[in-house]
Amino acid sequence: MWAMEPGHLIWTLFLMQPLWPHPTDGATRVYYLAIQDVQWNYAPKGRNIIRNQTLDDNTYV
């Protein structure tokens, strides 16, 4: 009975490597972000419209 020697197995795997599928490189995307300091009006109506309270009564303002 013929048995494969360890050296034959290594050479077989080495020679079959080009036949294995290789993952392709994905597209490289570059995003540029800008930070701007903007005045934000959190309560344009002057009230907390969710709780129907004035801003003076709201402790989280």
Residue pairs with C-beta under 8 A, 6 or more apart in sequence:
4 12
42 61
43 55
43 61
46 54
46 55
47 53
47 54
47 55
48 54
48 55
48 57
48 58
48 61
51 58
55 61
